Amino acid sequence: MKLTYWVAENIDGEKTDSIIARTKHDCEQNVLAFAAPGEYRQPIKKSFLYNDAFDLFELATGKDGGRGMG
């Protein structure tokens, strides 16, 4: 299976400060609603493949997983 999402990285913050969403439009709207647009990079599309729910869990919680993966 494939998971695709959009992420706007915080310019001066950690990857955990990034804004993520299902669509580019939603990501852009969340940046406008919850933060100052100048603090975030333009949203980029990310995706990765996984086999099942457990595989997805391992990817998301692994050392280099989470918002930085893809």
Buried (B, 14 or more C-beta within 10 A) or exposed (E): EEBEBBBBBBEEEEEEBBBBBEEBEBBBEBBEEEBEEEBBEEBEEBEBEBEEEEEBEEBBEEEEBBBEBB
